[in-house]
Amino acid sequence: MHLTRLRKAVLVLSLVAAAAVTLVSVAGASQPQSAVTPAMSETNIIDPLGARGEASPADRSESELHGKSKKHNGVATPAVSPTAFNPTSNALAGQSFEGVSMWDQRTLNGFYLEPPDQGMCASTDASVGTGGRVLEAVNDVVAVYNTSGTTLKEQTLNRFFGYPDLLAGGPELTDPSCYYDSETGAWIVVVLTLELGNQGNFTGENHVDIAVSNPANHDPSTTTWKTYSIDTTDNGINGSPNHHCAPDPNPKPDESMPDACLGDYPHIGADHYGFYITTNEYPCFTDGFNSAQIYALPKHKLAANESSVPWVQFANTKLANEKRGPVGFTIWPAVVPGTAYDEDNNGTEFFLSSDAAEESGNLTGSSDTIGLWAITNSRSLDTAHPALVLSSRALSSEAYGVPPHADQPGTGTQDATQNWPLGQCLNDTPTAVLPGPPLTPSCFQLFLMSAAPNAPTEDPYKPEVIGELDSNDSRMQQVYYANGKVWGALDTRMSVGSTEQAGIAWFVVKPSMISPGKEGKVGPQSAVVNQGYLGVTGANVTYPALAVTSAGDGAMAFTLVGSSNYASAADILFSNSGPVGTIHLTAPGVGLQDGFSEYKYYSPFAPGPNGEPPPPRPRWGDYGAADEDNGSIWIASEEIHNNCDLTTWELTIGHCGTQADRSSLPAGTLTFAGVAPSPMQPEARRLLGNWNTHIAHISP
């Protein structure tokens, strides 16, 4: 098995004092003959968690099957009839808007990071503020909006949780999620926090942090937050159990816990009595996988901001009746629409999982079973001695498997008709502004060359080409419990019109419990009662997030991207019987994904043994979000909302002008360079990246 989870502290790939650089167009140039005044200085620092692959902890799945075009053993790739898509939006008027972007991440934090890992929750309850509120948490920024998209508050994820920013000595935060609880009015934000040593390396210590709004103020833009922490190191220190994770064979000087486990990819759900967090546990510094961990906390104590909140941890999770991939992996807990909880068995919380990924023990990369899990007697979480019962069962399902990467227009080429300025600068593509030596420095030399001694003066791996997008690894995505059923979806390989590509498999599960009462368990009559696929001719659909109302109507958000479609935020309506109508482009993409993870020069992997260029590790996702709100659905997905040519990128030091259709930053927002001018209008992108997020309100 190859399940490396190592990450590394901040890697300064290049340092450009761009504020001191003046670009003047050369004679005969078609661009304005004026000097550039950069918006702010540029430092090309890649985030700690994306800096290295095989030597990096806690990155999302790096199994050998992840996102690769491996043929599957035993379960055939499903052939899928295509679903049509409509280039128009079906969002409610005035409630579809651009969220945070790479510009916010780099401007507030001072470093570059991909992908955003988009968490989002929303409410139009009267108590949250006039007109409602939407909270978005991404790597590594938190923003609160009103329902028309005006930004009410924005800050770094570190500051939101009370830490110094990462480049000021704080920890690395990742994998944010959020939840609004209709019963209590509490907003809850969860992240994975990794501690750094005094030399900038990961110590091994990691914990899941939980921020809960003040019960006296349900407006997330003005409330205060109470924070809690669960140690997920699981090496017997700080009160955690000892799961005996394999130690780092070559620990670094400030790596104080070389035997640490890592609680990767935390995701959340809730029932009437409990708040649930699940993680995937790996050795922090070497290969291996233990199992998914489940943490159950008393929701009412969290919402009340009690000084001490206990939890129950389930370790060594195994999926009952499954032989091919029995190890629990990404056991995603359900949320419910409003307060439509399952009160049976003294309170029940459901979960779904999949088992095609290598972590489950399945080495084929495909499966035709999914896992249904339940915790019963959750009401006991309100007592001094919780007595929870965890059970599970493998259910027969449609086939699915680890998907291939998704292509975008021009993938694998140097298409000069497309704009991919970072890649083109790596290739030293000449422009009228920078024709290159002897008239001017090359683009690489001026913007991307490292300040380290003996740094290369050009990309040693060029030519770079237009890259692909990651399509996930078939793990279960967002889960809902509604109308007596459990709903979920995942990314899968599929064949559409004889072309293998990335698509979505969705499931509706009807639980059947045995041993009624406090000892209730998932019974053999539980079954997948509806299922299907979503695929598009000539395009990939990835990272589904499905939410439904108490009646079973809803919407599923995802990214749509292909050889003729830039990465777009898309959605389709859902009913109890599955998707309804056509796919809508909530926010059509307008340009290529042109972030650092697309290119060999920024690869986290080492060159081959004979000097072969390292492969890039393209990133996208790692997840979107959907949230039911008083009978409607809010959705959130990653997209590309900018298209900037190389000349403009050079003239603006990678900023490419303002993003006019976004709300300005609120007065007093603290950026990496200091307090932002008021108003400060977001810009299209930054030097090393250009991802965007989109949020929309849908009426099912």
N, C-alpha and C positions, 0 to 999 in steps of 0.2 A: 504493500500500500504506500501511496505517496501523498501524504496529507499534511505537508508542511504548513505551519501556521505562524512562522516567525515574521516579525516586523522589526523595523529599525528606527532609531530616533532621527530627528530632522537631518536631512542630507542637503547641503547647499550645493546644488548642481551648477549654478552660476550666479554671479553677483554683478549686476549692471547698475552703475550709478546713473540711471537714465535721466534724472533731473539735471544732470550736468552736461547732458548731450544735446547739441543743437543740430538738427537736420535741416539742410537747405537743399531744395531741389536743384538739380544740375541744369545747365543751359539746355534749352530745347525741350525741357520736360513739360508734359501737359498738365501737371499738377501746379498749384499755386507756388510762386517763387518766394516763399516766406519761411522763416524759421519756425520750428515747432516748439510750442510751450507745453510740455507734458503735464497731464493732470496731477500726477504725483510720482514720486520716485518708484522705481521697480527693483525688487529683489526677487530673483527667480528661485524660490525655495519650495521644494516639493514636500508634501506633508509626511510625517513620520511613518504612517501606516501604508503608504504607497511607494515608499522609497526603494524597497527591495522585496523580491519575491521569495526565493528559496531561503533567504536569511531574514525573513521579515515576520513577528507573531501576529496571530489573530486576523489574518486576512480571510475574506470569504473564500469559499471552497477552492482549493488548488489541487483537488484530486486529478489524477491523470485523465479522468473522464470529463472533467469540467469544461463545458463549452466546446468540445472537440468533435470532429466529424467521425466518431468511432462507430462502426457498425455494431449492432446489438445482437446478443446471443439469446435466442429462444423466443423473444417477443418482437413481432414484426413492427416496423415503423408504420403508424396508422396513415392510411390514405384518406384525405379530407376534402370534402366539397367546399369550395371557397365561399366566403361571405362577402357580399358587396360592401363597398364603403362610399360614403357621401362626403364630399369635401367641405360641407357646411357644419356648423356647430349646432348642437341641440341644447346648449346651456341656457339658463334663464337670463333674460336681458339684463345687462348691467352687473352680472355676477359671474363673470368669467375673466380672470385677470392673471397677469404674470406674477409669479412668486419670486423668491430669492434666486440668485444665479451665482456663477463663478465670480462675477464682479463683486458681489457682496462678500463671498467667502474670502477672496484675496484682499479686498479693501478693508474688511474689519479684522481679519486674523493675521494678515501679512504673509501667508503662504498659500500654495496651490493644493487642491485636493479634488480627487475624483474617486468614486461617483458621489452624488449628494445624499443617497439613502434618505428618501423623502418621507418624513412623518407628518401627518396632518390630522387635526380633529377640529370640529366646528359645532356651534350651537346658535340657534336663534331664540333660545329661552330668554324671557324678559330679564332675568336676573343677571345675565352676562354683560349687559350693556346695550344701549339703544341700537336696534337693528341687527344685533348679533355679532359674533366674533368668530374668526378663523385663526387657529394657531398652527404655524408651520415650523417644524424643526428639522434641519438638515445638517449634514457635515459641512461646516461647524458654526451654524448661525440659527438663531431663533427669531421669528418675526410674528407679530400679531396684527391682523387686519380687521377692518370692518367688512361687511359682506359685499361691498362694492370694490374692495381691493385697496383702500387707503391704508397705508402702513401707519399703525398707531405706536408700535414699539419694535425696535430691532437691536439685537446685541449678539455677541459671540456666545456660542454654547458654553464655553468655559465660564464667562462672567455670569450667565444665567444660573449656573450651578454653584456660583460663589468661589470659583477658582481663578487664579491668575491666568491670563492668556498663555497659550502654549509657548510662544516665543519670549514670554516674560518669566518662564520657569514653571509654568503650570503643566498638568498632565495632558494626555491626548484623550479626547472624547470622541466617540463614534457610535454608529448604529442608533440614532435617536428614533423614538416612537412617542406618540401622544394619544391620550384618551380623555374624552369628556364624559362624566358620569351624570346621566340625567336625574338619577335619584337624589344624589347629594349635592349636585352642582359643582363638584370638584373637577379641576383640570389636573391631569397627571402626565408628566413627561419623564421618560426613562432613557438612559444612555449607558453604554459600557465605557468605563474610565480605566485607562492604563497609566500607571505611574512611571515617571522617568527619573533616572538617577542623576547625580551631579555631573556626569560626563555625557549626558544626553542619550543614554541607552535605556531600554526598558528594564525595569527592575524585576519584572515578573508579577508584581502585585497588581491585581485588577479587581474591580468591583462594579456592580450594577448600581447606579445612582438613580434615585427616584425623587422628583420634585413635585410637591402637591400644593395647590393653591390654598390661600387662607380661607377658611370657611366663612369669614365675615365679609369677604369680597370676592364675588364670582366673575369679575371682569379680568381676564388674563392680561390685559394691557396695563392695569394699575395695581393688581393684587401683589401681595408678598408671597414668598414660596418657602415651604418647609421641606428640607431635604433629608432623605434617609439613604442608607447604603447597605448593600448585601455583599459581603466578601465572596468573590467567585474564584479566588486563587486555589482553594480546595487542596491545600498542602498541609493542613493541620495547624496553621498559624492564624492568629486573629479570630479564633473561635470557629474556623471553617473545618469541615471534615477533611480527612486525608484520603485523596483518591489516587495517590501514588503515581502521579504523572511522571513520565520519563524525564530525567534531568537533562539540561543542556550539557553536552560533552565538552564544550569550550566556552564557559561563561565569561562574560566581559567583566571588567573591574567593578562597575557599579550595578551589576546584575545580582541583587541581594537574594533573589528567590529562584535559583536555576531549576528547581523542581516544581515550579508553579504550573497549575492548570489554568486554562483560559475560558471564560464564559462568553463565547462569541455569539453574535447575532441575536441579542435579546429582543423578544417580541411579547406583546401584552394582550390580555383580555380580561373580562370581568363577568361575574354573575351577581346575584343579589347580595351575597355576603363576602365574596372573595375577589381579590385582585391578583392576577396570575402573570408571572414572567417566566418565559422559557428561554434557555440558552443552549448552544452546542458546545460541549466541553472537549477541548483538545489539550495536549501538552503545549505549554506556552512556547517552548524553544526547540521542539524537535517533532518528528513525524508521529502520527497516531491519532486516535479518536476514542474517547470514552463512551459517551452517550449524551443525548439531550438531558438537561436538568430542568426540573419544574419547581418553581417557588410559588407558594400560595400564601398570601397575606390577607389579614382582615381589612376589607375595604373601608368599613365604617371608621375604624381607628385611623387609617390613613387620611380619610376625608376630614376627620375632626382634628387633624394635626397633633395627635397625641404624642407625648414626648418619647415614648418607646413603643415600637410596633414589632411584634414577633413575626416569624414566618415558619413555614414547614417546607422542607426541601425533599424532593423525590429524586434520587440518583439511580444510576444503572438501569435506565428505562429500557424495557424490551417490549416489542409489539407481539402480543399473543397470537398464536396460530399462523405465524409467518416464519417460514424457514429460509427463504432466499435472502431477505434483508431485515432481520429481526431487531437490529439495534435502533433505538429511538433517535431520530434525526429531524431537526426543525419541527418539533411538535407545537404547532401554532394554536394558541388559545383563542376561543371565540369571544366576540363581543355581541351584544344584542341591540336591536333597535329600541331606543327609549328605555323602558323598564320591563320589557317583555321577557322576564327571566324564566328559567325552568325551575319551578319550586319543588318538583318531585324529588324523592329520595333525600328530603331535608336540605335541598339546594344542590343543583347539579351544574357543573361547568364542563363543556365539551371542547375537544381539540381534534384537529386533523393532522396527519403526517403523510409523507410519501416515502418510497423505499427504492428508488432507482439509483440514487447517488451512492458512491463508494462507501461513504461513512456508515450507511445502514448495514454494511456487510455484503451487499449485492454488488458483484464485480462485473455484471453484464451491461450496466448503463441503461437498463430498461426494466419495466415492470408492468404488471396488470393487477396490482393490489394497492390499496391505500389503507391507512390506519385510522380508526376511530378510537378516541380515548375519552375517558370521563373521570372526573373527580366528583364523588358524591359526599353527602353530609357536610357541605360547605358551611352550613349554618353554625357548625361547631367552631368555626374560626372566631366567632364572637365570644367564645368561652375561654377559660384559662387552660383547657386541655383539649385542643382540636383533635378530632378523630376522623381524619379524611380517608377515603377509600379511592385508590387509583386503579382503574382497570382499562383494558384495551382489547381490540380485536382487529385482525386483518380482514378487509372486505374485498371481494372480487370487484374489479373495475375495468374500464377501458384501458387499452395499452397507452403507455407514455414512456418517454426516454429523454436522456440528456440532450438538449438541443445544440445545433451548431451555432457559431457566431452569426450575427445578422449583418448583411451587407448594407451599404448606403450608396448613393450615386457615385460612381467612379471608383468603388472599392478595388484595391489592388493595382491601380493605375496612377499615373502622374497627370491626370486630365487637366489640361491648361484652361479649359472652359469653366472649371469649378474654382471656387475660392476656398482655399485651405491654407491661410497665410502662415501659420506656424510651421506646417510641413514644408511649405514652399520656401520659407526662410531657412529651414534646416538644409534644404537643397541648394541654398544660395542662388535662387532664381533671380536674375537681374531685373531691376526696374529702372525707370527714369530717375527715381530718387536715389537708389543705390545700385548703380551699374556694376559696382565691384572694382577691385584693384585693376589698374593703378589709380583710377579716378577717386574712388571712395573705398572705405572698408567694405567687406562683404556683409550681407545681412546677418549671417551667423556671428561674425566677429563683433558687430556692433551691439546686437541684442541678446545673444544666447551663449557666447563663449564664457566659460568659467574663469573666475579670477584666480583660481588655484595655479601654483607654479607648474609650468610645462603643460598646461591645458591645451588640447588640440585646437587648432585655428579653423577647423571645419568639422562637420559631422562625420566621424570616421565610418559610419554605416550607411551613408547616403549612396544611392538615392532612396529617400523615403517615399512611401506611396500613401494614398488615401486609405484609411484603415477601416476596420470592422467595429461593431458594437458587441459587447458581451450580452448573452441571452439567458443568463442564469444557469442553474444546474438541476432543474426539475424538483427543487424543494418546494413544499407547500407554501403558498402565499396567503394573504389575509383571509381569515375565517369568520363567518357570521353564524349565529344561531337564531332562527326565526321561523315562526309558523310550524314549530315542532320538528324542524329539519336543520341540518348543519350544512353550510355552503362553503365551498372553497374552490380554488383554481391554482394552476401551476404552469410553468413553462415546459414545453415539450418539443421534441423533434416530430415533424410530420412531413408528409408528401402531399403537395398541392399541385395538381396538374403535372405529375411525375417529377417535380422539383422538390428536393429535400430542403427544408427551411425550419425556422423557429415559429412556433405557434403556441396556442393556449389550450389546455385541457381543463374542463370545469366539472364539478361534482356536486350533487345534492344527495345528502345521506339522511336516512331515517333511522334514528337510534331506537333500539328496543332493549329495555333494561330488564334484568332478572334480579331475584332476591330483593323485592321492593322494600323501601324504607332506607334506613341509614346505611345499610350494607349493599345498596344497589350497585350493580355492575353491568358493563356492556354485554348484551346477550347475543346468542347466535342468530337471532332473527333480524338483527341490525343489517341494513343493506344500503347499497347505492341505488336510489330510486330514480335518479335522472342524471344524465351525464352527456357530454358532447365535446366538440372541439370548435375552436375559432381559428380559421386560417384565411389568408388573403392571397389571391393570385399575384405573384411578383413582389410580395412584400412580407416582412416578418411582423408578428405581433408578440410583444414581450412584457414581462413584469405586470401581470394582472393584479388588480385590487378590486374585490367584489364586496358590495354592501347592499343589503336589502331591508325593506320595511317589515313591520310585523305581519303584513299580508303576503310577504314573499315577492314583492315587486322591488326592483332596484336597478342598479347600473354597475357595470364593470369598466374600470379605467385601465389603460395600458399605453405602451408606446407602439406606434406603427412606423416602420422604416423599411426601405428597400431600394432597389437599383433605380427606381424612378421617384422615390419619395424620401425627402429629408425627414429626420427623426421628428415625429409629430406626437402631441398628446391626443389620444383618441379614446372613445368610449362606445359602449353599446348598452341598450336597455335590457333588463332581465325580467322574467316572470318566473312563476313556479315551474314552468316547463322549459326554461332556458332562455337563450338570447332572443330578443324581439327586434325585428326589422334589420336595418343596415347599421354598419359601423359609421360613426360620425367623427370627423376630425375636429375635436374640441379646440385645438390650436395647431393648425398646419405648420409643420416645420418649414423654415425658410433658408437653411444653410446646412453645411456639413458639420458633424462633430469633429472638432479640430483641437482636442485637448492633448496634453503631453503624453497620456497613456496610449495614444494611437501610434507612437513612433519609437523606432528602435533606439534612438539616441537616449530616450528616457526609460528604457526597459528596466524592470527590476531584476532581470535575470542576467547571468554571466554569459559572455560570448562562448561559442562552441569550442571544443578541444583543439580544433585546427584554425581558430580565429574566425569562425563563422559568426555573422552578426547575431546578437541575441534577439529572440522574437519579442515584439511588443506585447504588453498585456492590456488589451483594450478594456475599459471599464464603462459600465452603464448601470443604472438602477441604484442600489441593489434591490430596491423595492419602491413601489408607489403606495398610495393610500386611498381609501374610500371610507366615508363616514355617514351613517344615517342621521338625519336631523329633522325631527317632527314631520315625518312622512316624505321627506325629500332626501337627496343624496349629494354630498360634496365629494369631489374626486380630485386627485392630485397625481401628476405624472411628470417625468422629465421630458424635455424637448430641446430643440435648437431654434432660437428665436432671433438669430443674427446671421448676417451674410456680409463679410467684410473682405475686400480685395487686399492683396499684399501691399500695394502702395499706400492705401489708407491706414493699414495696420502699422506700416513703418512711420508714417507721418504723425500718428497719434500714440506711438509707443505701445501699440497693442490694444488700446481702449476702443477705437473705432467709433467714437462719438456717443452721444447720449442715447439711452433707451427711452424714447419719448412717451411710450404707452405704459410706463410704470409710475407708481406713486413715488414721490421724493422721500428721502430718509427723514424721519422725524427730527425736530430740533434737539440737539444735545446727543445725538448718536455718536458713540465713541468708535472711531476707526483705528486701524493700526498706526496711522500717521497723526492721530489726535482727534479732537472733536471735529466732526464734519461741519463745513459751512452750512448755514440754513437759508434756503433749502439746498440739499445736495441731491442732484438728479442722478440716479443710477446710469451707468454706461453700458454699452453693448457687450463688452467682454473684457478680459485682461490678456496679458501677453501669452501665457501658456495654457489658456483654456477658455471655453465659451459655452458651457452647459447652462441651461435655463430650467426653471420649473414652472408649471402652470396649474392653476386651481380653478375649478368651475363648480357651479351649483346646477344640479340636474333634477328635473321633476319626472319621476318614473311613470 
